[in-house]
Amino acid sequence: MNPNYEINNLTKYYGKFQALDDVNLKIQPGRIIGLLGRNGAGKSTLLRCMLGLLKYEGDISYTGIDIQSLKHKLFEEVAFIPDVNIIDDRLTVNHIIQYMRGIHEHWNEQKFEDLMAKSNLPMDKKISKLSKGMKTKLYLLITLSLETRMLLLDEPTLGLDIAFRKEFLNTILGEYFDDEKSIIISTHQVEEVEQILQEIIFIDDGRIILHEEVEELKNRYNLVSVAADQLPILQEKGARQITHTLGQYHGILPTEIEIEGATYHRPGLADLFLAFTGGSHE
């Protein structure tokens, strides 16, 4: 089976600024993938290149076909929920839905009706009068009614309250994902989606640092905690991302390395990201 996406030697400049640097990736069907990086790391640029919305150097293919050849047909297969809502504020919810229903060949009316019944969206209200949460819900409802095979999410719940973030993720998992579809979730705060991710991509300064199965990655490392007088040992063992809290020092080490008297914890993806990228760039 062809990967959903195959990306080779992708490079993107904005003037003299290099936003992406020789990116190579394969995205297989039936996967939930996290794209983790700081603000400005290149996450949004990568997603927009994958949609053909930006000019770039390199090659991007979807199911074996160059995306430049697919043009608008790509959007019959790939849906995008950006971090900034782009729906025209002057239109009503009903206007938007009627428009999308009319132009999309793969619109699933039954799925739309089911989702709409649970949404509490006011059909006669202008987009400008909706809260950010309701705008995001409308965008999600429309996207899930299009029957696409790939869903790209760019910081989709940024600025939304915790209840809506949970509802958003549950809706995606319950109504969209299956073993033939893939989801890429771009974020710089991975904690709330970590439990649903199967793969993780670390991007930093436009470069792909790592692309790996989440469980395999976590099984290779421990978050090791030692007493203050054992700091030199932690350093000698080559621990990454050493921090100091509550009178102890903590660092990331491969699971095969043991330190007498240390305690071991399973690292989070944020811990591992900082270990691989060298901590803050501020």
TORKOL-4160 file (C-alpha; in steps of 0.2 Angstrom, whole numbers, padded with zeros to 4 digits, m for minus):
282
<pt num="1" X="0000" Y="0000" Z="0000"/>
<pt num="2" X="0007" Y="0017" Z="m0005"/>
<pt num="3" X="0010" Y="0029" Z="0010"/>
<pt num="4" X="m0003" Y="0043" Z="0011"/>
<pt num="5" X="0011" Y="0055" Z="0009"/>
<pt num="6" X="0029" Y="0054" Z="0004"/>
<pt num="7" X="0040" Y="0069" Z="0006"/>
<pt num="8" X="0057" Y="0070" Z="m0001"/>
<pt num="9" X="0070" Y="0084" Z="0001"/>
<pt num="10" X="0057" Y="0097" Z="0005"/>
<pt num="11" X="0064" Y="0114" Z="0007"/>
<pt num="12" X="0055" Y="0131" Z="0009"/>
<pt num="13" X="0062" Y="0149" Z="0010"/>
<pt num="14" X="0053" Y="0165" Z="0014"/>
<pt num="15" X="0065" Y="0177" Z="0006"/>
<pt num="16" X="0081" Y="0173" Z="0014"/>
<pt num="17" X="0074" Y="0164" Z="0029"/>
<pt num="18" X="0074" Y="0145" Z="0028"/>
<pt num="19" X="0058" Y="0138" Z="0036"/>
<pt num="20" X="0060" Y="0120" Z="0031"/>
<pt num="21" X="0077" Y="0111" Z="0028"/>
<pt num="22" X="0078" Y="0095" Z="0018"/>
<pt num="23" X="0062" Y="0087" Z="0026"/>
<pt num="24" X="0060" Y="0068" Z="0022"/>
<pt num="25" X="0044" Y="0059" Z="0028"/>
<pt num="26" X="0033" Y="0045" Z="0024"/>
<pt num="27" X="0015" Y="0045" Z="0032"/>
<pt num="28" X="0006" Y="0028" Z="0031"/>
<pt num="29" X="m0013" Y="0026" Z="0032"/>
<pt num="30" X="m0022" Y="0022" Z="0048"/>
<pt num="31" X="m0010" Y="0032" Z="0060"/>
<pt num="32" X="m0012" Y="0046" Z="0072"/>
<pt num="33" X="0003" Y="0057" Z="0071"/>
<pt num="34" X="0009" Y="0071" Z="0082"/>
<pt num="35" X="0020" Y="0085" Z="0074"/>
<pt num="36" X="0029" Y="0093" Z="0089"/>
<pt num="37" X="0039" Y="0109" Z="0088"/>
<pt num="38" X="0041" Y="0126" Z="0096"/>
<pt num="39" X="0032" Y="0141" Z="0089"/>
<pt num="40" X="0041" Y="0145" Z="0072"/>
<pt num="41" X="0049" Y="0128" Z="0070"/>
<pt num="42" X="0041" Y="0125" Z="0053"/>
<pt num="43" X="0025" Y="0115" Z="0058"/>
<pt num="44" X="0012" Y="0126" Z="0049"/>
<pt num="45" X="0024" Y="0128" Z="0034"/>
<pt num="46" X="0025" Y="0109" Z="0032"/>
<pt num="47" X="0007" Y="0107" Z="0033"/>
<pt num="48" X="0003" Y="0120" Z="0020"/>
<pt num="49" X="0016" Y="0113" Z="0008"/>
<pt num="50" X="0008" Y="0096" Z="0010"/>
<pt num="51" X="m0008" Y="0105" Z="0004"/>
<pt num="52" X="0000" Y="0113" Z="m0010"/>
<pt num="53" X="m0004" Y="0130" Z="m0003"/>
<pt num="54" X="0014" Y="0136" Z="m0004"/>
<pt num="55" X="0028" Y="0135" Z="m0017"/>
<pt num="56" X="0043" Y="0124" Z="m0011"/>
<pt num="57" X="0058" Y="0115" Z="m0017"/>
<pt num="58" X="0058" Y="0096" Z="m0017"/>
<pt num="59" X="0045" Y="0083" Z="m0020"/>
<pt num="60" X="0028" Y="0079" Z="m0011"/>
<pt num="61" X="0017" Y="0065" Z="m0017"/>
<pt num="62" X="0000" Y="0059" Z="m0011"/>
<pt num="63" X="m0004" Y="0040" Z="m0014"/>
<pt num="64" X="0010" Y="0040" Z="m0026"/>
<pt num="65" X="0005" Y="0055" Z="m0036"/>
<pt num="66" X="0014" Y="0072" Z="m0036"/>
<pt num="67" X="0002" Y="0085" Z="m0027"/>
<pt num="68" X="0006" Y="0098" Z="m0040"/>
<pt num="69" X="m0003" Y="0086" Z="m0053"/>
<pt num="70" X="m0018" Y="0083" Z="m0041"/>
<pt num="71" X="m0021" Y="0102" Z="m0038"/>
<pt num="72" X="m0039" Y="0104" Z="m0032"/>
<pt num="73" X="m0042" Y="0085" Z="m0032"/>
<pt num="74" X="m0031" Y="0084" Z="m0017"/>
<pt num="75" X="m0044" Y="0093" Z="m0006"/>
<pt num="76" X="m0056" Y="0078" Z="m0010"/>
<pt num="77" X="m0044" Y="0067" Z="0000"/>
<pt num="78" X="m0036" Y="0079" Z="0013"/>
<pt num="79" X="m0045" Y="0090" Z="0025"/>
<pt num="80" X="m0036" Y="0104" Z="0035"/>
<pt num="81" X="m0041" Y="0113" Z="0051"/>
<pt num="82" X="m0030" Y="0128" Z="0053"/>
<pt num="83" X="m0026" Y="0138" Z="0069"/>
<pt num="84" X="m0034" Y="0153" Z="0062"/>
<pt num="85" X="m0052" Y="0152" Z="0056"/>
<pt num="86" X="m0054" Y="0158" Z="0038"/>
<pt num="87" X="m0073" Y="0156" Z="0036"/>
<pt num="88" X="m0081" Y="0173" Z="0030"/>
<pt num="89" X="m0088" Y="0181" Z="0045"/>
<pt num="90" X="m0102" Y="0190" Z="0035"/>
<pt num="91" X="m0111" Y="0173" Z="0032"/>
<pt num="92" X="m0122" Y="0163" Z="0043"/>
<pt num="93" X="m0119" Y="0146" Z="0048"/>
<pt num="94" X="m0133" Y="0140" Z="0036"/>
<pt num="95" X="m0125" Y="0149" Z="0022"/>
<pt num="96" X="m0108" Y="0141" Z="0025"/>
<pt num="97" X="m0116" Y="0123" Z="0026"/>
<pt num="98" X="m0126" Y="0126" Z="0010"/>
<pt num="99" X="m0111" Y="0131" Z="0001"/>
<pt num="100" X="m0100" Y="0117" Z="0007"/>
<pt num="101" X="m0114" Y="0104" Z="0003"/>
<pt num="102" X="m0116" Y="0111" Z="m0015"/>
<pt num="103" X="m0097" Y="0111" Z="m0020"/>
<pt num="104" X="m0091" Y="0095" Z="m0012"/>
<pt num="105" X="m0094" Y="0079" Z="m0021"/>
<pt num="106" X="m0090" Y="0068" Z="m0006"/>
<pt num="107" X="m0102" Y="0077" Z="0006"/>
<pt num="108" X="m0110" Y="0064" Z="0018"/>
<pt num="109" X="m0127" Y="0071" Z="0022"/>
<pt num="110" X="m0131" Y="0058" Z="0035"/>
<pt num="111" X="m0115" Y="0061" Z="0045"/>
<pt num="112" X="m0118" Y="0079" Z="0044"/>
<pt num="113" X="m0136" Y="0077" Z="0051"/>
<pt num="114" X="m0129" Y="0066" Z="0065"/>
<pt num="115" X="m0116" Y="0078" Z="0070"/>
<pt num="116" X="m0127" Y="0094" Z="0068"/>
<pt num="117" X="m0139" Y="0086" Z="0080"/>
<pt num="118" X="m0126" Y="0086" Z="0094"/>
<pt num="119" X="m0118" Y="0102" Z="0090"/>
<pt num="120" X="m0129" Y="0116" Z="0096"/>
<pt num="121" X="m0124" Y="0127" Z="0082"/>
<pt num="122" X="m0136" Y="0141" Z="0078"/>
<pt num="123" X="m0140" Y="0140" Z="0060"/>
<pt num="124" X="m0146" Y="0158" Z="0058"/>
<pt num="125" X="m0131" Y="0166" Z="0067"/>
<pt num="126" X="m0117" Y="0175" Z="0058"/>
<pt num="127" X="m0100" Y="0168" Z="0059"/>
<pt num="128" X="m0094" Y="0185" Z="0067"/>
<pt num="129" X="m0106" Y="0182" Z="0082"/>
<pt num="130" X="m0099" Y="0165" Z="0086"/>
<pt num="131" X="m0086" Y="0161" Z="0099"/>
<pt num="132" X="m0070" Y="0154" Z="0094"/>
<pt num="133" X="m0075" Y="0137" Z="0101"/>
<pt num="134" X="m0091" Y="0137" Z="0091"/>
<pt num="135" X="m0082" Y="0143" Z="0075"/>
<pt num="136" X="m0070" Y="0128" Z="0078"/>
<pt num="137" X="m0084" Y="0116" Z="0080"/>
<pt num="138" X="m0092" Y="0122" Z="0064"/>
<pt num="139" X="m0076" Y="0120" Z="0055"/>
<pt num="140" X="m0074" Y="0102" Z="0062"/>
<pt num="141" X="m0092" Y="0097" Z="0058"/>
<pt num="142" X="m0090" Y="0103" Z="0040"/>
<pt num="143" X="m0073" Y="0094" Z="0039"/>
<pt num="144" X="m0080" Y="0077" Z="0046"/>
<pt num="145" X="m0094" Y="0078" Z="0034"/>
<pt num="146" X="m0083" Y="0078" Z="0018"/>
<pt num="147" X="m0077" Y="0059" Z="0020"/>
<pt num="148" X="m0058" Y="0063" Z="0017"/>
<pt num="149" X="m0044" Y="0050" Z="0020"/>
<pt num="150" X="m0032" Y="0062" Z="0028"/>
<pt num="151" X="m0035" Y="0076" Z="0042"/>
<pt num="152" X="m0022" Y="0089" Z="0045"/>
<pt num="153" X="m0024" Y="0099" Z="0061"/>
<pt num="154" X="m0014" Y="0114" Z="0065"/>
<pt num="155" X="m0015" Y="0119" Z="0083"/>
<pt num="156" X="m0034" Y="0117" Z="0082"/>
<pt num="157" X="m0039" Y="0119" Z="0100"/>
<pt num="158" X="m0027" Y="0134" Z="0104"/>
<pt num="159" X="m0035" Y="0146" Z="0115"/>
<pt num="160" X="m0050" Y="0135" Z="0119"/>
<pt num="161" X="m0056" Y="0129" Z="0136"/>
<pt num="162" X="m0052" Y="0112" Z="0142"/>
<pt num="163" X="m0070" Y="0105" Z="0141"/>
<pt num="164" X="m0071" Y="0110" Z="0122"/>
<pt num="165" X="m0053" Y="0103" Z="0119"/>
<pt num="166" X="m0058" Y="0086" Z="0126"/>
<pt num="167" X="m0075" Y="0086" Z="0116"/>
<pt num="168" X="m0065" Y="0091" Z="0100"/>
<pt num="169" X="m0053" Y="0076" Z="0102"/>
<pt num="170" X="m0066" Y="0064" Z="0106"/>
<pt num="171" X="m0077" Y="0069" Z="0091"/>
<pt num="172" X="m0062" Y="0067" Z="0079"/>
<pt num="173" X="m0058" Y="0049" Z="0087"/>
<pt num="174" X="m0076" Y="0044" Z="0087"/>
<pt num="175" X="m0082" Y="0051" Z="0070"/>
<pt num="176" X="m0067" Y="0051" Z="0059"/>
<pt num="177" X="m0052" Y="0040" Z="0063"/>
<pt num="178" X="m0051" Y="0022" Z="0057"/>
<pt num="179" X="m0038" Y="0010" Z="0050"/>
<pt num="180" X="m0038" Y="0018" Z="0032"/>
<pt num="181" X="m0037" Y="0036" Z="0038"/>
<pt num="182" X="m0023" Y="0046" Z="0045"/>
<pt num="183" X="m0023" Y="0061" Z="0056"/>
<pt num="184" X="m0008" Y="0073" Z="0059"/>
<pt num="185" X="m0010" Y="0085" Z="0074"/>
<pt num="186" X="0003" Y="0099" Z="0074"/>
<pt num="187" X="0006" Y="0106" Z="0092"/>
<pt num="188" X="0019" Y="0114" Z="0103"/>
<pt num="189" X="0009" Y="0108" Z="0119"/>
<pt num="190" X="0008" Y="0089" Z="0117"/>
<pt num="191" X="0002" Y="0084" Z="0134"/>
<pt num="192" X="m0016" Y="0084" Z="0130"/>
<pt num="193" X="m0015" Y="0073" Z="0114"/>
<pt num="194" X="0000" Y="0062" Z="0119"/>
<pt num="195" X="m0012" Y="0047" Z="0125"/>
<pt num="196" X="m0019" Y="0046" Z="0107"/>
<pt num="197" X="m0004" Y="0047" Z="0097"/>
<pt num="198" X="0004" Y="0032" Z="0088"/>
<pt num="199" X="0018" Y="0041" Z="0080"/>
<pt num="200" X="0028" Y="0057" Z="0084"/>
<pt num="201" X="0038" Y="0069" Z="0073"/>
<pt num="202" X="0050" Y="0081" Z="0081"/>
<pt num="203" X="0053" Y="0097" Z="0071"/>
<pt num="204" X="0065" Y="0110" Z="0076"/>
<pt num="205" X="0072" Y="0125" Z="0066"/>
<pt num="206" X="0064" Y="0118" Z="0050"/>
<pt num="207" X="0073" Y="0101" Z="0052"/>
<pt num="208" X="0065" Y="0084" Z="0056"/>
<pt num="209" X="0074" Y="0078" Z="0072"/>
<pt num="210" X="0065" Y="0062" Z="0074"/>
<pt num="211" X="0050" Y="0052" Z="0067"/>
<pt num="212" X="0046" Y="0036" Z="0077"/>
<pt num="213" X="0033" Y="0025" Z="0085"/>
<pt num="214" X="0028" Y="0033" Z="0102"/>
<pt num="215" X="0029" Y="0017" Z="0112"/>
<pt num="216" X="0046" Y="0012" Z="0104"/>
<pt num="217" X="0053" Y="0029" Z="0108"/>
<pt num="218" X="0047" Y="0029" Z="0126"/>
<pt num="219" X="0053" Y="0011" Z="0128"/>
<pt num="220" X="0071" Y="0017" Z="0124"/>
<pt num="221" X="0072" Y="0030" Z="0137"/>
<pt num="222" X="0069" Y="0033" Z="0156"/>
<pt num="223" X="0067" Y="0049" Z="0165"/>
<pt num="224" X="0080" Y="0046" Z="0179"/>
<pt num="225" X="0080" Y="0055" Z="0196"/>
<pt num="226" X="0095" Y="0056" Z="0208"/>
<pt num="227" X="0100" Y="0064" Z="0224"/>
<pt num="228" X="0109" Y="0080" Z="0223"/>
<pt num="229" X="0126" Y="0072" Z="0227"/>
<pt num="230" X="0124" Y="0060" Z="0212"/>
<pt num="231" X="0123" Y="0074" Z="0199"/>
<pt num="232" X="0141" Y="0071" Z="0193"/>
<pt num="233" X="0136" Y="0052" Z="0190"/>
<pt num="234" X="0120" Y="0058" Z="0180"/>
<pt num="235" X="0132" Y="0070" Z="0169"/>
<pt num="236" X="0145" Y="0056" Z="0167"/>
<pt num="237" X="0132" Y="0044" Z="0160"/>
<pt num="238" X="0127" Y="0057" Z="0147"/>
<pt num="239" X="0110" Y="0062" Z="0153"/>
<pt num="240" X="0100" Y="0074" Z="0142"/>
<pt num="241" X="0090" Y="0089" Z="0148"/>
<pt num="242" X="0095" Y="0089" Z="0166"/>
<pt num="243" X="0084" Y="0098" Z="0177"/>
<pt num="244" X="0083" Y="0102" Z="0196"/>
<pt num="245" X="0067" Y="0101" Z="0206"/>
<pt num="246" X="0063" Y="0097" Z="0224"/>
<pt num="247" X="0081" Y="0093" Z="0229"/>
<pt num="248" X="0084" Y="0081" Z="0215"/>
<pt num="249" X="0091" Y="0081" Z="0198"/>
<pt num="250" X="0082" Y="0073" Z="0183"/>
<pt num="251" X="0088" Y="0068" Z="0166"/>
<pt num="252" X="0084" Y="0057" Z="0151"/>
<pt num="253" X="0095" Y="0042" Z="0149"/>
<pt num="254" X="0093" Y="0026" Z="0138"/>
<pt num="255" X="0085" Y="0012" Z="0147"/>
<pt num="256" X="0100" Y="0001" Z="0148"/>
<pt num="257" X="0109" Y="0013" Z="0159"/>
<pt num="258" X="0107" Y="0011" Z="0177"/>
<pt num="259" X="0112" Y="0022" Z="0192"/>
<pt num="260" X="0112" Y="0014" Z="0209"/>
<pt num="261" X="0099" Y="0023" Z="0221"/>
<pt num="262" X="0091" Y="0032" Z="0206"/>
<pt num="263" X="0072" Y="0031" Z="0203"/>
<pt num="264" X="0065" Y="0029" Z="0185"/>
<pt num="265" X="0050" Y="0035" Z="0177"/>
<pt num="266" X="0042" Y="0034" Z="0160"/>
<pt num="267" X="0046" Y="0050" Z="0150"/>
<pt num="268" X="0033" Y="0061" Z="0142"/>
<pt num="269" X="0035" Y="0067" Z="0124"/>
<pt num="270" X="0038" Y="0084" Z="0130"/>
<pt num="271" X="0053" Y="0078" Z="0140"/>
<pt num="272" X="0060" Y="0068" Z="0125"/>
<pt num="273" X="0057" Y="0083" Z="0114"/>
<pt num="274" X="0068" Y="0094" Z="0125"/>
<pt num="275" X="0081" Y="0081" Z="0127"/>
<pt num="276" X="0083" Y="0079" Z="0108"/>
<pt num="277" X="0082" Y="0097" Z="0104"/>
<pt num="278" X="0092" Y="0104" Z="0118"/>
<pt num="279" X="0079" Y="0113" Z="0128"/>
<pt num="280" X="0074" Y="0131" Z="0126"/>
<pt num="281" X="0080" Y="0142" Z="0112"/>
<pt num="282" X="0075" Y="0158" Z="0122"/>
